[in-house]
Amino acid sequence: MWIAIFACILLVLILGIYYLYTRTRKIFSKGEDLATLPKEKKRRISLLSAVPVAVIILLCVIDPYIFVVPVLHLGMFWVIFELIIQIVEFFLNRKSRKEGAETSEEVRNDGQPPIPAKALRDAHPVRRAPFWLNGVLALLVTTVYMLVAYYLAVHVYKTEYTVKTGKDVSPLRVALIADSHIGTCFDGHGFSKHIKTIEEQHPDVLVICGDFVDDDTERRDMVLSCKALGEMETTYGVYYVPGNHDKGYGDSRDFTYEELLSELRENGVTVLEDDAALVAGQYYIVGRNDRSMSRQPIDTLVRFIDPKYYTIVLDHQPNDYDAEAAANCDLVLSGHTHGGQMIPIQAVGELIGANDATYGREVRGNTTFIVTSGIADWAIPYKSGTISEYVIIDIEPD
């Protein structure tokens, strides 16, 4: 599936770059028809138009994660504005075309000599937008759009939920983060600052729902981030479950998954791999391996937990809602989706059923599900239609 997705993106990118090239030629030719221009001038315009396109291609090769997305949006917005301008021109000139036809008809009915075409055009001019207008509008909108998308990715918001329970438990404040993908939106020092901000919320526990690191995370940033978790003040500690990127998809990193887990444990983080931990004598935090790994069914993990305890399940990918609801888990926390990351990924993901949920809270039976959009992003530092966040969940008895 991923090969097909990347192939589609590559095809759209190639078509988009070719489209931008043709429209750049139109700007350099000042809207004239290239077919009517002398061969030498046509060649010069083509070469000039190739320069910005070559720069775009070079940037996409140097850092595709940073530049491919803006290029795709530039092509998309250019097409949109071109269509809008053509529609506006059609309606603006409809009256002129009608008046011109009526004038010509009158001339024929009166038996007068036909009016020259130039005179008809002068009497009823066709209004055209400047040849550069759609390109300028596309460039301006793309710039603003991508700056906003960058801000939404790197600025971390606080999102709060209150979850009520009929169980006899004391209130518990849970801080949730996921998908830090350290190295994409911030390094180890940046992560440490975010942890200090979360600490100011006085959480009883911090839970990390996977994708703590990425394939491009450097060891020094991983170590700094683990150290920040070790220095964080909470009532009952920090709990971590793995995500699909924590193990990595190759050997490009300068540390292994086992070294990551070792560093987390050395800093006092409780690593849960298909395991459970009792918190405050009233809550069980159940940590699941990621669905990309070998793991036990949820009903096996909670089978021996007394129903009087409140169960908080950490599951990186929100893909097992039916089973988790059937197992009567009280609260299930997930990440992975990044809130859809960019329009229209959320709509497409929900249409094809990639996940049980993309963002927010949902209740099924006795189970409350919460999916966070993540504290950062994977690969590209852009978000649209969603935000980066850390989540504060207050569990309170009715």
ABEGO torsion letter per residue (X at the ends): XAAAAAAAAAAAAAAAAAAAAAAAAAAAAGGBBAAABBAAAAAAAAAAAAAAAAAAAAAAAABAAAAAAAAAAAAAAAAAAAAAAAAAAAAAAAAAAAAAAAAAAAAAAAGBBBBBAAAAAAABBBBBBBAAAAAAAAAAAAAAAAAAAAAAAABBBBBBBBBBBABBBBBBBBBBBBGAGBGAABBAAAAAAAAAAAAAAGBABBBBBEGABBAABBAAAAAAAAAAAAABBBAAEBBBBBBAAAAEABAABABBAAAAAAAAAAAGBBBBBGBBBBBGGABBBBBBBBAABBBBBAAAAAAABBAABBBBBBBABBAAAAAAAAAGBABBBBBGAGGGGBOAAAAAAAAAGABABABEBBBBEABBBBBBAEABBBGBBBBBGBBBBBBBBBBBBX
